[in-house]
Amino acid sequence: MTVEIAMPKPSTEPVVKGPEFNDRDRINDILAMEKYLTAAYNTGLNEMQNPKLHETVQGILSDTHNTQFQVFDQMWKKGWYKIEAADKPKISQTYEQFNNYKTQFPFQ
């Protein structure tokens, strides 16, 4: 059984959404863009050799991560973002999976 953790949805939100682009769609689009930007800046940062440019882009990346969190937090507060709660067996399975990866590391 899947348990979702979420804030209550606002009473003004329609039960069945029509084709119009509403506030939830806009903020969801912004969140997706911020996630894309953080991934792109991370990739670019890994490839930068110039220390000054690296420092500048690292600051931009930090700002982008902060913006992404603020957007996520607004979605959470409005009840527009749900998180799946993991049960104990799922947590144990994931722990074992990643714990077993340690054998692949060159230094123990």
FENMO-V954134 format. One record per helix or strand of 2 or more residues. SS is the DSSP state (H for helix, E for strand). FROM is the first residue (numbers start at 1). TO is the last residue. Records with the same first field share a line. If there is no record, write none. Layout:
SS=FROM-TO / FROM-TO
This chain:
E=3-5 / 83-85
H=23-46 / 51-77 / 88-104
